[in-house]
Amino acid sequence: MSTGDHKNLAGLSCIDGTYANTLLPGLAINSHDCALYMTEGLNIDPLRYMQALWRACEQYKKHGSIRDESQPSAVLKKQHISSLACLEDEYDAVIICLGAGVNKLEELEGELPLIYCRGVVTLLVLPPGKQEEFKYEGPSILGDTWIAAQGPHNLILGATKDWDNCDTSVNVEAEAAASACHELISKATTFYPPITNWSIQGTRAGVRAMAPRTLLGKVPLVGCIDEVLNFRSSKKVQSPYYWILGGLGSRGLIYHAWLGKKLAEAVVFQNEACLPREVLQWRTEKQNLS
């Protein structure tokens, strides 16, 4: 396929090696001389994205459609908890969105069908005097491993996979860090050889909490979990009370807004019929295994 023949379909272009190198010099294309280019792809910084979402919540009432002061508002309250019991007197409903951290709640430890995978990423910096800087407009890369550009002189390379490891610490021991860096750089060299000219700045770890694979793929875990917790209504709080949104794995950007809206509707109307039936299937399967 010549550079003039690359095709675009719904934001995806099939390009050859020559064209790929105009986007990112040094990129090595596979033996088929073909790569997929996401023309509208974005590289998201999760922390900054979450901070921006919260600012949007704060500004919604001020600049949005809500003008009535009696309408609900969002309040951020930071509180360390190890048990859900301490929340029951404060709220009308509780939605648990803790990712891999859900296993640290004593009531839910081992209760959800989640698969844990700890991964280490390598932080790279381009030393002074080196010419292999990442183009500002250049794309990040997804191959046998991935390279996320953080500007022309900083890259994040990831990620290793350590299955069934739910250690949520971001710190990596020296021996494990060295092993991860070697593995990731070796893989990245096959499709981006200039990576060998970059220096290792550090490592960082994180854990994915994924749903089991089904015929529909890895479908997130959503719904009321009162039965899982053996929760019973009282004078102060009524069922449905506890809800879960988890098992997103590495697909949080795909699901979070849509499923967040659906779950909010289910909580407000106290009706799981607001949710897609596929995201409730995990509970049925869990009951069958009990």
Disulfide bonds with the S-S distance in Angstrom:
none
